Amino acid sequence: MALSYKSRRRWALIILLIGLPVYIVVAVSVVNALERPPLWAELLIYVVLGFVWMMPFKFIFRGIGQADPDAPQDD
């Protein structure tokens, strides 16, 4: 079942306000557990992890910035 526009907006907000900070803490903890790799490797790890977190949620964020397609049209 596809999510409605309003529910996708709510989930996107929850993901950005709660999920993303938790993911950042986990990513920093993982990099620190690697005993501080060289700067270029650390940057590469953070860039890759930055793209990895959003891949499962791509369908939720798609089209969120546009007008509600289910809203009545005012002419």
CHARMM-style PDB file with segment names, atoms N, HN, CA, C and O in Angstrom:
ATOM      1  N   MET     1       0.841  -1.183   0.000  1.00  0.00      PROA
ATOM      2  CA  MET     1       0.000   0.000   0.000  1.00  0.00      PROA
ATOM      3  C   MET     1       0.885   1.246   0.000  1.00  0.00      PROA
ATOM      4  O   MET     1       1.815   1.359   0.799  1.00  0.00      PROA
ATOM      5  N   ALA     2       0.590   2.161  -0.891  1.00  0.00      PROA
ATOM      6  HN  ALA     2      -0.165   2.069  -1.541  1.00  0.00      PROA
ATOM      7  CA  ALA     2       1.368   3.394  -1.001  1.00  0.00      PROA
ATOM      8  C   ALA     2       0.963   4.375   0.100  1.00  0.00      PROA
ATOM      9  O   ALA     2      -0.198   4.431   0.507  1.00  0.00      PROA
ATOM     10  N   LEU     3       1.924   5.129   0.562  1.00  0.00      PROA
ATOM     11  HN  LEU     3       2.867   5.084   0.232  1.00  0.00      PROA
ATOM     12  CA  LEU     3       1.659   6.133   1.588  1.00  0.00      PROA
ATOM     13  C   LEU     3       1.071   7.385   0.956  1.00  0.00      PROA
ATOM     14  O   LEU     3       1.426   7.750  -0.165  1.00  0.00      PROA
ATOM     15  N   SER     4       0.180   8.036   1.675  1.00  0.00      PROA
ATOM     16  HN  SER     4      -0.108   7.740   2.586  1.00  0.00      PROA
ATOM     17  CA  SER     4      -0.387   9.285   1.181  1.00  0.00      PROA
ATOM     18  C   SER     4       0.651  10.392   1.312  1.00  0.00      PROA
ATOM     19  O   SER     4       1.680  10.230   1.969  1.00  0.00      PROA
ATOM     20  N   TYR     5       0.358  11.513   0.676  1.00  0.00      PROA
ATOM     21  HN  TYR     5      -0.478  11.645   0.143  1.00  0.00      PROA
ATOM     22  CA  TYR     5       1.280  12.652   0.703  1.00  0.00      PROA
ATOM     23  C   TYR     5       1.499  13.133   2.134  1.00  0.00      PROA
ATOM     24  O   TYR     5       2.633  13.400   2.533  1.00  0.00      PROA
ATOM     25  N   LYS     6       0.413  13.247   2.910  1.00  0.00      PROA
ATOM     26  HN  LYS     6      -0.508  13.031   2.586  1.00  0.00      PROA
ATOM     27  CA  LYS     6       0.538  13.737   4.291  1.00  0.00      PROA
ATOM     28  C   LYS     6       1.341  12.778   5.159  1.00  0.00      PROA
ATOM     29  O   LYS     6       2.153  13.215   5.974  1.00  0.00      PROA
ATOM     30  N   SER     7       1.126  11.486   4.995  1.00  0.00      PROA
ATOM     31  HN  SER     7       0.467  11.131   4.333  1.00  0.00      PROA
ATOM     32  CA  SER     7       1.873  10.539   5.814  1.00  0.00      PROA
ATOM     33  C   SER     7       3.343  10.507   5.404  1.00  0.00      PROA
ATOM     34  O   SER     7       4.212  10.330   6.258  1.00  0.00      PROA
ATOM     35  N   ARG     8       3.639  10.674   4.113  1.00  0.00      PROA
ATOM     36  HN  ARG     8       2.934  10.817   3.419  1.00  0.00      PROA
ATOM     37  CA  ARG     8       5.037  10.750   3.688  1.00  0.00      PROA
ATOM     38  C   ARG     8       5.710  11.978   4.272  1.00  0.00      PROA
ATOM     39  O   ARG     8       6.875  11.912   4.664  1.00  0.00      PROA
ATOM     40  N   ARG     9       4.994  13.111   4.338  1.00  0.00      PROA
ATOM     41  HN  ARG     9       4.048  13.164   4.019  1.00  0.00      PROA
ATOM     42  CA  ARG     9       5.559  14.322   4.941  1.00  0.00      PROA
ATOM     43  C   ARG     9       5.845  14.109   6.423  1.00  0.00      PROA
ATOM     44  O   ARG     9       6.885  14.533   6.928  1.00  0.00      PROA
ATOM     45  N   ARG    10       4.925  13.454   7.112  1.00  0.00      PROA
ATOM     46  HN  ARG    10       4.080  13.110   6.701  1.00  0.00      PROA
ATOM     47  CA  ARG    10       5.133  13.197   8.543  1.00  0.00      PROA
ATOM     48  C   ARG    10       6.316  12.270   8.772  1.00  0.00      PROA
ATOM     49  O   ARG    10       7.146  12.520   9.646  1.00  0.00      PROA
ATOM     50  N   TRP    11       6.396  11.195   7.986  1.00  0.00      PROA
ATOM     51  HN  TRP    11       5.722  10.991   7.276  1.00  0.00      PROA
ATOM     52  CA  TRP    11       7.515  10.268   8.138  1.00  0.00      PROA
ATOM     53  C   TRP    11       8.832  10.947   7.796  1.00  0.00      PROA
ATOM     54  O   TRP    11       9.842  10.703   8.457  1.00  0.00      PROA
ATOM     55  N   ALA    12       8.838  11.788   6.785  1.00  0.00      PROA
ATOM     56  HN  ALA    12       8.018  11.987   6.248  1.00  0.00      PROA
ATOM     57  CA  ALA    12      10.063  12.508   6.421  1.00  0.00      PROA
ATOM     58  C   ALA    12      10.516  13.398   7.581  1.00  0.00      PROA
ATOM     59  O   ALA    12      11.708  13.480   7.879  1.00  0.00      PROA
ATOM     60  N   LEU    13       9.570  14.056   8.224  1.00  0.00      PROA
ATOM     61  HN  LEU    13       8.602  13.990   7.982  1.00  0.00      PROA
ATOM     62  CA  LEU    13       9.902  14.909   9.365  1.00  0.00      PROA
ATOM     63  C   LEU    13      10.459  14.087  10.527  1.00  0.00      PROA
ATOM     64  O   LEU    13      11.442  14.480  11.155  1.00  0.00      PROA
ATOM     65  N   ILE    14       9.837  12.958  10.807  1.00  0.00      PROA
ATOM     66  HN  ILE    14       9.039  12.638  10.297  1.00  0.00      PROA
ATOM     67  CA  ILE    14      10.316  12.086  11.885  1.00  0.00      PROA
ATOM     68  C   ILE    14      11.717  11.567  11.570  1.00  0.00      PROA
ATOM     69  O   ILE    14      12.589  11.542  12.438  1.00  0.00      PROA
ATOM     70  N   ILE    15      11.922  11.157  10.330  1.00  0.00      PROA
ATOM     71  HN  ILE    15      11.214  11.178   9.624  1.00  0.00      PROA
ATOM     72  CA  ILE    15      13.233  10.641   9.933  1.00  0.00      PROA
ATOM     73  C   ILE    15      14.305  11.710  10.072  1.00  0.00      PROA
ATOM     74  O   ILE    15      15.404  11.430  10.551  1.00  0.00      PROA
ATOM     75  N   LEU    16      13.993  12.934   9.655  1.00  0.00      PROA
ATOM     76  HN  LEU    16      13.101  13.162   9.265  1.00  0.00      PROA
ATOM     77  CA  LEU    16      14.991  14.005   9.710  1.00  0.00      PROA
ATOM     78  C   LEU    16      15.250  14.505  11.128  1.00  0.00      PROA
ATOM     79  O   LEU    16      16.381  14.866  11.453  1.00  0.00      PROA
ATOM     80  N   LEU    17      14.222  14.533  11.977  1.00  0.00      PROA
ATOM     81  HN  LEU    17      13.304  14.240  11.713  1.00  0.00      PROA
ATOM     82  CA  LEU    17      14.396  15.080  13.327  1.00  0.00      PROA
ATOM     83  C   LEU    17      14.883  14.059  14.344  1.00  0.00      PROA
ATOM     84  O   LEU    17      15.550  14.423  15.312  1.00  0.00      PROA
ATOM     85  N   ILE    18      14.559  12.785  14.139  1.00  0.00      PROA
ATOM     86  HN  ILE    18      14.017  12.490  13.352  1.00  0.00      PROA
ATOM     87  CA  ILE    18      14.944  11.760  15.105  1.00  0.00      PROA
ATOM     88  C   ILE    18      15.963  10.791  14.500  1.00  0.00      PROA
ATOM     89  O   ILE    18      17.012  10.534  15.090  1.00  0.00      PROA
ATOM     90  N   GLY    19      15.647  10.263  13.330  1.00  0.00      PROA
ATOM     91  HN  GLY    19      14.795  10.472  12.850  1.00  0.00      PROA
ATOM     92  CA  GLY    19      16.488   9.236  12.729  1.00  0.00      PROA
ATOM     93  C   GLY    19      17.854   9.718  12.300  1.00  0.00      PROA
ATOM     94  O   GLY    19      18.851   9.033  12.525  1.00  0.00      PROA
ATOM     95  N   LEU    20      17.918  10.882  11.689  1.00  0.00      PROA
ATOM     96  HN  LEU    20      17.108  11.440  11.507  1.00  0.00      PROA
ATOM     97  CA  LEU    20      19.200  11.395  11.202  1.00  0.00      PROA
ATOM     98  C   LEU    20      20.184  11.693  12.332  1.00  0.00      PROA
ATOM     99  O   LEU    20      21.344  11.298  12.219  1.00  0.00      PROA
ATOM    100  N   PRO    21      19.786  12.369  13.416  1.00  0.00      PROA
ATOM    101  CA  PRO    21      20.748  12.559  14.510  1.00  0.00      PROA
ATOM    102  C   PRO    21      21.228  11.240  15.124  1.00  0.00      PROA
ATOM    103  O   PRO    21      22.399  11.112  15.483  1.00  0.00      PROA
ATOM    104  N   VAL    22      20.336  10.274  15.242  1.00  0.00      PROA
ATOM    105  HN  VAL    22      19.385  10.378  14.950  1.00  0.00      PROA
ATOM    106  CA  VAL    22      20.744   8.960  15.763  1.00  0.00      PROA
ATOM    107  C   VAL    22      21.742   8.320  14.812  1.00  0.00      PROA
ATOM    108  O   VAL    22      22.734   7.740  15.252  1.00  0.00      PROA
ATOM    109  N   TYR    23      21.489   8.418  13.514  1.00  0.00      PROA
ATOM    110  HN  TYR    23      20.682   8.889  13.156  1.00  0.00      PROA
ATOM    111  CA  TYR    23      22.392   7.845  12.523  1.00  0.00      PROA
ATOM    112  C   TYR    23      23.762   8.535  12.554  1.00  0.00      PROA
ATOM    113  O   TYR    23      24.792   7.882  12.386  1.00  0.00      PROA
ATOM    114  N   ILE    24      23.769   9.841  12.766  1.00  0.00      PROA
ATOM    115  HN  ILE    24      22.932  10.372  12.902  1.00  0.00      PROA
ATOM    116  CA  ILE    24      25.036  10.575  12.850  1.00  0.00      PROA
ATOM    117  C   ILE    24      25.853  10.095  14.044  1.00  0.00      PROA
ATOM    118  O   ILE    24      27.062   9.899  13.927  1.00  0.00      PROA
ATOM    119  N   VAL    25      25.208   9.907  15.180  1.00  0.00      PROA
ATOM    120  HN  VAL    25      24.226  10.067  15.275  1.00  0.00      PROA
ATOM    121  CA  VAL    25      25.916   9.417  16.372  1.00  0.00      PROA
ATOM    122  C   VAL    25      26.483   8.028  16.110  1.00  0.00      PROA
ATOM    123  O   VAL    25      27.616   7.734  16.492  1.00  0.00      PROA
ATOM    124  N   VAL    26      25.693   7.169  15.455  1.00  0.00      PROA
ATOM    125  HN  VAL    26      24.773   7.407  15.145  1.00  0.00      PROA
ATOM    126  CA  VAL    26      26.174   5.818  15.145  1.00  0.00      PROA
ATOM    127  C   VAL    26      27.341   5.875  14.159  1.00  0.00      PROA
ATOM    128  O   VAL    26      28.321   5.148  14.325  1.00  0.00      PROA
ATOM    129  N   ALA    27      27.254   6.720  13.144  1.00  0.00      PROA
ATOM    130  HN  ALA    27      26.458   7.311  13.009  1.00  0.00      PROA
ATOM    131  CA  ALA    27      28.332   6.825  12.151  1.00  0.00      PROA
ATOM    132  C   ALA    27      29.624   7.325  12.797  1.00  0.00      PROA
ATOM    133  O   ALA    27      30.700   6.799  12.512  1.00  0.00      PROA
ATOM    134  N   VAL    28      29.530   8.319  13.650  1.00  0.00      PROA
ATOM    135  HN  VAL    28      28.656   8.746  13.882  1.00  0.00      PROA
ATOM    136  CA  VAL    28      30.725   8.839  14.334  1.00  0.00      PROA
ATOM    137  C   VAL    28      31.302   7.777  15.265  1.00  0.00      PROA
ATOM    138  O   VAL    28      32.521   7.649  15.379  1.00  0.00      PROA
ATOM    139  N   SER    29      30.445   7.023  15.922  1.00  0.00      PROA
ATOM    140  HN  SER    29      29.454   7.127  15.829  1.00  0.00      PROA
ATOM    141  CA  SER    29      30.922   5.962  16.805  1.00  0.00      PROA
ATOM    142  C   SER    29      31.648   4.873  16.022  1.00  0.00      PROA
ATOM    143  O   SER    29      32.663   4.346  16.477  1.00  0.00      PROA
ATOM    144  N   VAL    30      31.126   4.537  14.846  1.00  0.00      PROA
ATOM    145  HN  VAL    30      30.301   4.965  14.476  1.00  0.00      PROA
ATOM    146  CA  VAL    30      31.775   3.524  14.011  1.00  0.00      PROA
ATOM    147  C   VAL    30      33.143   4.007  13.551  1.00  0.00      PROA
ATOM    148  O   VAL    30      34.109   3.245  13.584  1.00  0.00      PROA
ATOM    149  N   VAL    31      33.238   5.252  13.127  1.00  0.00      PROA
ATOM    150  HN  VAL    31      32.453   5.871  13.100  1.00  0.00      PROA
ATOM    151  CA  VAL    31      34.527   5.784  12.669  1.00  0.00      PROA
ATOM    152  C   VAL    31      35.515   5.856  13.838  1.00  0.00      PROA
ATOM    153  O   VAL    31      36.699   5.567  13.664  1.00  0.00      PROA
ATOM    154  N   ASN    32      35.044   6.235  15.011  1.00  0.00      PROA
ATOM    155  HN  ASN    32      34.082   6.470  15.152  1.00  0.00      PROA
ATOM    156  CA  ASN    32      35.942   6.273  16.174  1.00  0.00      PROA
ATOM    157  C   ASN    32      36.388   4.877  16.593  1.00  0.00      PROA
ATOM    158  O   ASN    32      37.486   4.712  17.123  1.00  0.00      PROA
ATOM    159  N   ALA    33      35.556   3.881  16.363  1.00  0.00      PROA
ATOM    160  HN  ALA    33      34.663   4.015  15.932  1.00  0.00      PROA
ATOM    161  CA  ALA    33      35.930   2.502  16.684  1.00  0.00      PROA
ATOM    162  C   ALA    33      37.024   1.998  15.748  1.00  0.00      PROA
ATOM    163  O   ALA    33      37.729   1.044  16.078  1.00  0.00      PROA
ATOM    164  N   LEU    34      37.170   2.623  14.593  1.00  0.00      PROA
ATOM    165  HN  LEU    34      36.597   3.397  14.324  1.00  0.00      PROA
ATOM    166  CA  LEU    34      38.216   2.242  13.646  1.00  0.00      PROA
ATOM    167  C   LEU    34      39.571   2.837  14.020  1.00  0.00      PROA
ATOM    168  O   LEU    34      40.532   2.725  13.259  1.00  0.00      PROA
ATOM    169  N   GLU    35      39.647   3.457  15.170  1.00  0.00      PROA
ATOM    170  HN  GLU    35      38.867   3.548  15.789  1.00  0.00      PROA
ATOM    171  CA  GLU    35      40.877   4.065  15.683  1.00  0.00      PROA
ATOM    172  C   GLU    35      41.409   5.158  14.774  1.00  0.00      PROA
ATOM    173  O   GLU    35      42.590   5.178  14.425  1.00  0.00      PROA
ATOM    174  N   ARG    36      40.538   6.049  14.404  1.00  0.00      PROA
ATOM    175  HN  ARG    36      39.579   6.033  14.688  1.00  0.00      PROA
ATOM    176  CA  ARG    36      40.864   7.278  13.660  1.00  0.00      PROA
ATOM    177  C   ARG    36      41.714   7.004  12.410  1.00  0.00      PROA
ATOM    178  O   ARG    36      42.942   7.081  12.459  1.00  0.00      PROA
ATOM    179  N   PRO    37      41.045   6.683  11.286  1.00  0.00      PROA
ATOM    180  CA  PRO    37      41.778   6.483  10.028  1.00  0.00      PROA
ATOM    181  C   PRO    37      42.336   7.812   9.521  1.00  0.00      PROA
ATOM    182  O   PRO    37      42.034   8.861  10.091  1.00  0.00      PROA
ATOM    183  N   PRO    38      43.146   7.784   8.458  1.00  0.00      PROA
ATOM    184  CA  PRO    38      43.659   9.045   7.893  1.00  0.00      PROA
ATOM    185  C   PRO    38      42.502   9.967   7.485  1.00  0.00      PROA
ATOM    186  O   PRO    38      41.380   9.517   7.250  1.00  0.00      PROA
ATOM    187  N   LEU    39      42.801  11.249   7.409  1.00  0.00      PROA
ATOM    188  HN  LEU    39      43.711  11.615   7.600  1.00  0.00      PROA
ATOM    189  CA  LEU    39      41.765  12.238   7.144  1.00  0.00      PROA
ATOM    190  C   LEU    39      41.002  11.968   5.859  1.00  0.00      PROA
ATOM    191  O   LEU    39      39.777  12.093   5.831  1.00  0.00      PROA
ATOM    192  N   TRP    40      41.707  11.598   4.790  1.00  0.00      PROA
ATOM    193  HN  TRP    40      42.702  11.496   4.813  1.00  0.00      PROA
ATOM    194  CA  TRP    40      41.036  11.353   3.508  1.00  0.00      PROA
ATOM    195  C   TRP    40      40.120  10.132   3.608  1.00  0.00      PROA
ATOM    196  O   TRP    40      39.042  10.123   3.013  1.00  0.00      PROA
ATOM    197  N   ALA    41      40.534   9.103   4.350  1.00  0.00      PROA
ATOM    198  HN  ALA    41      41.410   9.111   4.833  1.00  0.00      PROA
ATOM    199  CA  ALA    41      39.691   7.909   4.512  1.00  0.00      PROA
ATOM    200  C   ALA    41      38.482   8.214   5.379  1.00  0.00      PROA
ATOM    201  O   ALA    41      37.381   7.725   5.127  1.00  0.00      PROA
ATOM    202  N   GLU    42      38.698   9.022   6.397  1.00  0.00      PROA
ATOM    203  HN  GLU    42      39.593   9.419   6.603  1.00  0.00      PROA
ATOM    204  CA  GLU    42      37.589   9.409   7.272  1.00  0.00      PROA
ATOM    205  C   GLU    42      36.549  10.216   6.500  1.00  0.00      PROA
ATOM    206  O   GLU    42      35.348  10.002   6.661  1.00  0.00      PROA
ATOM    207  N   LEU    43      37.009  11.138   5.668  1.00  0.00      PROA
ATOM    208  HN  LEU    43      37.985  11.312   5.538  1.00  0.00      PROA
ATOM    209  CA  LEU    43      36.099  11.922   4.842  1.00  0.00      PROA
ATOM    210  C   LEU    43      35.323  11.028   3.887  1.00  0.00      PROA
ATOM    211  O   LEU    43      34.114  11.191   3.718  1.00  0.00      PROA
ATOM    212  N   LEU    44      36.011  10.092   3.270  1.00  0.00      PROA
ATOM    213  HN  LEU    44      36.993   9.959   3.408  1.00  0.00      PROA
ATOM    214  CA  LEU    44      35.361   9.160   2.353  1.00  0.00      PROA
ATOM    215  C   LEU    44      34.308   8.313   3.071  1.00  0.00      PROA
ATOM    216  O   LEU    44      33.226   8.078   2.532  1.00  0.00      PROA
ATOM    217  N   ILE    45      34.620   7.859   4.273  1.00  0.00      PROA
ATOM    218  HN  ILE    45      35.499   8.049   4.710  1.00  0.00      PROA
ATOM    219  CA  ILE    45      33.663   7.070   5.058  1.00  0.00      PROA
ATOM    220  C   ILE    45      32.419   7.892   5.364  1.00  0.00      PROA
ATOM    221  O   ILE    45      31.300   7.397   5.229  1.00  0.00      PROA
ATOM    222  N   TYR    46      32.604   9.142   5.775  1.00  0.00      PROA
ATOM    223  HN  TYR    46      33.513   9.545   5.884  1.00  0.00      PROA
ATOM    224  CA  TYR    46      31.453   9.988   6.091  1.00  0.00      PROA
ATOM    225  C   TYR    46      30.610  10.289   4.856  1.00  0.00      PROA
ATOM    226  O   TYR    46      29.383  10.329   4.948  1.00  0.00      PROA
ATOM    227  N   VAL    47      31.238  10.499   3.716  1.00  0.00      PROA
ATOM    228  HN  VAL    47      32.234  10.466   3.642  1.00  0.00      PROA
ATOM    229  CA  VAL    47      30.485  10.754   2.477  1.00  0.00      PROA
ATOM    230  C   VAL    47      29.675   9.519   2.089  1.00  0.00      PROA
ATOM    231  O   VAL    47      28.501   9.629   1.737  1.00  0.00      PROA
ATOM    232  N   VAL    48      30.294   8.355   2.153  1.00  0.00      PROA
ATOM    233  HN  VAL    48      31.248   8.266   2.440  1.00  0.00      PROA
ATOM    234  CA  VAL    48      29.578   7.116   1.811  1.00  0.00      PROA
ATOM    235  C   VAL    48      28.436   6.873   2.790  1.00  0.00      PROA
ATOM    236  O   VAL    48      27.326   6.545   2.371  1.00  0.00      PROA
ATOM    237  N   LEU    49      28.687   7.027   4.071  1.00  0.00      PROA
ATOM    238  HN  LEU    49      29.589   7.293   4.412  1.00  0.00      PROA
ATOM    239  CA  LEU    49      27.626   6.836   5.056  1.00  0.00      PROA
ATOM    240  C   LEU    49      26.517   7.873   4.900  1.00  0.00      PROA
ATOM    241  O   LEU    49      25.357   7.588   5.200  1.00  0.00      PROA
ATOM    242  N   GLY    50      26.862   9.066   4.438  1.00  0.00      PROA
ATOM    243  HN  GLY    50      27.804   9.297   4.195  1.00  0.00      PROA
ATOM    244  CA  GLY    50      25.857  10.099   4.196  1.00  0.00      PROA
ATOM    245  C   GLY    50      24.899   9.723   3.081  1.00  0.00      PROA
ATOM    246  O   GLY    50      23.720  10.076   3.134  1.00  0.00      PROA
ATOM    247  N   PHE    51      25.382   9.017   2.081  1.00  0.00      PROA
ATOM    248  HN  PHE    51      26.339   8.730   2.039  1.00  0.00      PROA
ATOM    249  CA  PHE    51      24.498   8.556   1.006  1.00  0.00      PROA
ATOM    250  C   PHE    51      23.758   7.280   1.391  1.00  0.00      PROA
ATOM    251  O   PHE    51      22.621   7.068   0.968  1.00  0.00      PROA
ATOM    252  N   VAL    52      24.391   6.441   2.183  1.00  0.00      PROA
ATOM    253  HN  VAL    52      25.314   6.614   2.527  1.00  0.00      PROA
ATOM    254  CA  VAL    52      23.777   5.159   2.548  1.00  0.00      PROA
ATOM    255  C   VAL    52      22.526   5.342   3.390  1.00  0.00      PROA
ATOM    256  O   VAL    52      21.569   4.585   3.225  1.00  0.00      PROA
ATOM    257  N   TRP    53      22.500   6.319   4.284  1.00  0.00      PROA
ATOM    258  HN  TRP    53      23.277   6.934   4.418  1.00  0.00      PROA
ATOM    259  CA  TRP    53      21.353   6.468   5.174  1.00  0.00      PROA
ATOM    260  C   TRP    53      20.084   6.823   4.422  1.00  0.00      PROA
ATOM    261  O   TRP    53      18.991   6.461   4.855  1.00  0.00      PROA
ATOM    262  N   MET    54      20.207   7.521   3.311  1.00  0.00      PROA
ATOM    263  HN  MET    54      21.095   7.815   2.959  1.00  0.00      PROA
ATOM    264  CA  MET    54      18.997   7.989   2.626  1.00  0.00      PROA
ATOM    265  C   MET    54      18.441   6.997   1.615  1.00  0.00      PROA
ATOM    266  O   MET    54      17.290   7.136   1.201  1.00  0.00      PROA
ATOM    267  N   MET    55      19.207   6.015   1.211  1.00  0.00      PROA
ATOM    268  HN  MET    55      20.141   5.902   1.548  1.00  0.00      PROA
ATOM    269  CA  MET    55      18.741   5.092   0.182  1.00  0.00      PROA
ATOM    270  C   MET    55      17.456   4.336   0.561  1.00  0.00      PROA
ATOM    271  O   MET    55      16.565   4.229  -0.282  1.00  0.00      PROA
ATOM    272  N   PRO    56      17.319   3.815   1.773  1.00  0.00      PROA
ATOM    273  CA  PRO    56      16.067   3.112   2.091  1.00  0.00      PROA
ATOM    274  C   PRO    56      14.855   4.048   2.162  1.00  0.00      PROA
ATOM    275  O   PRO    56      13.716   3.593   2.057  1.00  0.00      PROA
ATOM    276  N   PHE    57      15.090   5.335   2.338  1.00  0.00      PROA
ATOM    277  HN  PHE    57      16.015   5.705   2.424  1.00  0.00      PROA
ATOM    278  CA  PHE    57      13.999   6.288   2.513  1.00  0.00      PROA
ATOM    279  C   PHE    57      13.731   7.129   1.270  1.00  0.00      PROA
ATOM    280  O   PHE    57      12.999   8.116   1.340  1.00  0.00      PROA
ATOM    281  N   LYS    58      14.303   6.759   0.159  1.00  0.00      PROA
ATOM    282  HN  LYS    58      14.898   5.958   0.102  1.00  0.00      PROA
ATOM    283  CA  LYS    58      14.175   7.563  -1.053  1.00  0.00      PROA
ATOM    284  C   LYS    58      12.710   7.730  -1.469  1.00  0.00      PROA
ATOM    285  O   LYS    58      12.316   8.805  -1.922  1.00  0.00      PROA
ATOM    286  N   PHE    59      11.913   6.690  -1.319  1.00  0.00      PROA
ATOM    287  HN  PHE    59      12.233   5.817  -0.951  1.00  0.00      PROA
ATOM    288  CA  PHE    59      10.514   6.774  -1.726  1.00  0.00      PROA
ATOM    289  C   PHE    59       9.707   7.706  -0.823  1.00  0.00      PROA
ATOM    290  O   PHE    59       8.685   8.244  -1.250  1.00  0.00      PROA
ATOM    291  N   ILE    60      10.149   7.902   0.411  1.00  0.00      PROA
ATOM    292  HN  ILE    60      10.979   7.465   0.758  1.00  0.00      PROA
ATOM    293  CA  ILE    60       9.434   8.815   1.316  1.00  0.00      PROA
ATOM    294  C   ILE    60       9.736  10.262   0.968  1.00  0.00      PROA
ATOM    295  O   ILE    60       8.838  11.103   0.996  1.00  0.00      PROA
ATOM    296  N   PHE    61      10.994  10.569   0.637  1.00  0.00      PROA
ATOM    297  HN  PHE    61      11.724   9.885   0.615  1.00  0.00      PROA
ATOM    298  CA  PHE    61      11.392  11.945   0.374  1.00  0.00      PROA
ATOM    299  C   PHE    61      11.046  12.420  -1.032  1.00  0.00      PROA
ATOM    300  O   PHE    61      11.069  13.624  -1.288  1.00  0.00      PROA
ATOM    301  N   ARG    62      10.731  11.524  -1.937  1.00  0.00      PROA
ATOM    302  HN  ARG    62      10.712  10.546  -1.729  1.00  0.00      PROA
ATOM    303  CA  ARG    62      10.451  11.908  -3.320  1.00  0.00      PROA
ATOM    304  C   ARG    62       9.148  12.720  -3.402  1.00  0.00      PROA
ATOM    305  O   ARG    62       8.087  12.234  -3.011  1.00  0.00      PROA
ATOM    306  N   GLY    63       9.233  13.946  -3.906  1.00  0.00      PROA
ATOM    307  HN  GLY    63      10.095  14.341  -4.224  1.00  0.00      PROA
ATOM    308  CA  GLY    63       8.072  14.796  -4.127  1.00  0.00      PROA
ATOM    309  C   GLY    63       7.565  15.535  -2.908  1.00  0.00      PROA
ATOM    310  O   GLY    63       6.507  16.160  -2.978  1.00  0.00      PROA
ATOM    311  N   ILE    64       8.276  15.489  -1.793  1.00  0.00      PROA
ATOM    312  HN  ILE    64       9.136  14.981  -1.737  1.00  0.00      PROA
ATOM    313  CA  ILE    64       7.813  16.141  -0.571  1.00  0.00      PROA
ATOM    314  C   ILE    64       7.817  17.659  -0.707  1.00  0.00      PROA
ATOM    315  O   ILE    64       6.955  18.318  -0.125  1.00  0.00      PROA
ATOM    316  N   GLY    65       8.736  18.224  -1.438  1.00  0.00      PROA
ATOM    317  HN  GLY    65       9.436  17.689  -1.910  1.00  0.00      PROA
ATOM    318  CA  GLY    65       8.850  19.674  -1.550  1.00  0.00      PROA
ATOM    319  C   GLY    65       7.842  20.295  -2.501  1.00  0.00      PROA
ATOM    320  O   GLY    65       7.813  21.518  -2.640  1.00  0.00      PROA
ATOM    321  N   GLN    66       7.022  19.499  -3.156  1.00  0.00      PROA
ATOM    322  HN  GLN    66       7.046  18.506  -3.043  1.00  0.00      PROA
ATOM    323  CA  GLN    66       6.043  20.026  -4.097  1.00  0.00      PROA
ATOM    324  C   GLN    66       4.680  20.145  -3.439  1.00  0.00      PROA
ATOM    325  O   GLN    66       4.473  19.680  -2.318  1.00  0.00      PROA
ATOM    326  N   ALA    67       3.772  20.762  -4.136  1.00  0.00      PROA
ATOM    327  HN  ALA    67       3.940  21.140  -5.047  1.00  0.00      PROA
ATOM    328  CA  ALA    67       2.423  20.963  -3.599  1.00  0.00      PROA
ATOM    329  C   ALA    67       1.717  19.615  -3.443  1.00  0.00      PROA
ATOM    330  O   ALA    67       2.031  18.649  -4.138  1.00  0.00      PROA
ATOM    331  N   ASP    68       0.765  19.572  -2.522  1.00  0.00      PROA
ATOM    332  HN  ASP    68       0.510  20.356  -1.957  1.00  0.00      PROA
ATOM    333  CA  ASP    68      -0.008  18.352  -2.246  1.00  0.00      PROA
ATOM    334  C   ASP    68      -0.826  17.991  -3.490  1.00  0.00      PROA
ATOM    335  O   ASP    68      -1.690  18.770  -3.893  1.00  0.00      PROA
ATOM    336  N   PRO    69      -0.577  16.841  -4.102  1.00  0.00      PROA
ATOM    337  CA  PRO    69      -1.337  16.459  -5.287  1.00  0.00      PROA
ATOM    338  C   PRO    69      -2.770  16.079  -4.971  1.00  0.00      PROA
ATOM    339  O   PRO    69      -3.609  16.058  -5.872  1.00  0.00      PROA
ATOM    340  N   ASP    70      -3.077  15.776  -3.708  1.00  0.00      PROA
ATOM    341  HN  ASP    70      -2.395  15.794  -2.976  1.00  0.00      PROA
ATOM    342  CA  ASP    70      -4.437  15.390  -3.311  1.00  0.00      PROA
ATOM    343  C   ASP    70      -5.286  16.584  -2.897  1.00  0.00      PROA
ATOM    344  O   ASP    70      -6.489  16.436  -2.685  1.00  0.00      PROA
ATOM    345  N   ALA    71      -4.696  17.745  -2.781  1.00  0.00      PROA
ATOM    346  HN  ALA    71      -3.718  17.866  -2.953  1.00  0.00      PROA
ATOM    347  CA  ALA    71      -5.428  18.943  -2.357  1.00  0.00      PROA
ATOM    348  C   ALA    71      -6.361  19.403  -3.485  1.00  0.00      PROA
ATOM    349  O   ALA    71      -6.049  19.248  -4.666  1.00  0.00      PROA
ATOM    350  N   PRO    72      -7.515  19.974  -3.096  1.00  0.00      PROA
ATOM    351  CA  PRO    72      -8.427  20.484  -4.145  1.00  0.00      PROA
ATOM    352  C   PRO    72      -7.799  21.667  -4.888  1.00  0.00      PROA
ATOM    353  O   PRO    72      -7.098  22.490  -4.299  1.00  0.00      PROA
ATOM    354  N   GLN    73      -8.059  21.729  -6.155  1.00  0.00      PROA
ATOM    355  HN  GLN    73      -8.628  21.060  -6.634  1.00  0.00      PROA
ATOM    356  CA  GLN    73      -7.510  22.797  -6.999  1.00  0.00      PROA
ATOM    357  C   GLN    73      -8.368  24.050  -6.879  1.00  0.00      PROA
ATOM    358  O   GLN    73      -9.589  23.981  -7.027  1.00  0.00      PROA
ATOM    359  N   ASP    74      -7.747  25.189  -6.613  1.00  0.00      PROA
ATOM    360  HN  ASP    74      -6.756  25.245  -6.493  1.00  0.00      PROA
ATOM    361  CA  ASP    74      -8.432  26.492  -6.572  1.00  0.00      PROA
ATOM    362  C   ASP    74      -8.138  27.235  -7.859  1.00  0.00      PROA
ATOM    363  O   ASP    74      -6.979  27.521  -8.161  1.00  0.00      PROA
ATOM    364  N   ASP    75      -9.152  27.544  -8.603  1.00  0.00      PROA
ATOM    365  HN  ASP    75     -10.094  27.311  -8.358  1.00  0.00      PROA
ATOM    366  CA  ASP    75      -8.966  28.283  -9.874  1.00  0.00      PROA
ATOM    367  C   ASP    75      -9.347  29.715  -9.754  1.00  0.00      PROA
ATOM    368  OT1 ASP    75      -9.248  30.464 -10.727  1.00  0.00      PROA
TER     369      ASP     75
END
